[in-house]
Amino acid sequence: MTSPAPPHPAASSDDPAHCAEVLATLLPYRRTLDTDTVHGDTPEAFPAHLRRLAAPVAADEPIVFTLPGFPCKSPNPAKVLGHLPDEGERLALRFLDALCARIAVHHPPGARVVICSDGHVFSDLIQVPDRDIDAYADALRALIHDEGLTRLDVFDLRDVYGRHLSHDAKRTLVHERYAPDLDTLRSLTRSDEPTRRLYQGITRFLFEDSVAFTGTRSALQRSCRRRAYGVMQRSRAWGELIAAHHPGAFRLSIHPQPRGSEKFGIRLLETPDVWLTPWHSCVLEHADGRRELLHRAEAERHGRLVYRRGRPSHFVAG
């Protein structure tokens, strides 16, 4: 009969320093629009995040990160290679799994990232068919399994409401229970700089991705502004739902976050645009091995297309 494994070393003897070590592992990958460098990216400049880490560290338990994102591929063929995950998602998922492994060096119970795939939350607003979102989410789970990324999980509306309700019914339930009032959100967009930037970023993405729109440019702009508020409402609703299902988790975000935010903006891969994600772009691998996210139209000017398992994967320069 084998002896039980020894317990993890107690973290409570030096909790603040322990939390700071964990946060210091995240800081090099912070996604932000901040230009203020007075305080610098040191753990002490992020007291809200240190407080969020304190409970699992003191309890000597795994740290759980929740990351809304990985919804579906952009419908704009000038940006992406298709509607399924490719090298961009593969590298981003490997990065997140490796980040959890590095955190385990400082916090032996380890860490996990729950990818809160939100495509079905927004599909009517971003105008991507639900069948494509199902295919993307299923392929994402398969990719995590095939890559052996044991520190990652996927959470989506199917985990909340099952598979029997229609996607429209699920979206309605989320919106009615959790979405903020539209007038309040519009007022905040006018008064709060980070919210205004988010609104502008979402509006730009919607405009770029409305490839099938047949009306005038001004009509498209009006549609995108209206839908951007809907996306923001649903985004906040999805965040509230995630918090209810994953209490105590450390909230990551794929959007840039200011230093005082309770969310931590995370940069998944190198990109020339702070808003760019693997699902709005594709990978260009440079001759020196560096990998960069670019829109497809830009990447294919610099490289040749590479296939993986019979599907377009990324571009290689040269």
Order of alpha helices (4+ residues) and beta strands (2+ residues): alpha-alpha-beta-alpha-beta-alpha-alpha-beta-alpha-alpha-alpha-alpha-alpha-beta-beta-beta-beta-alpha-beta-beta
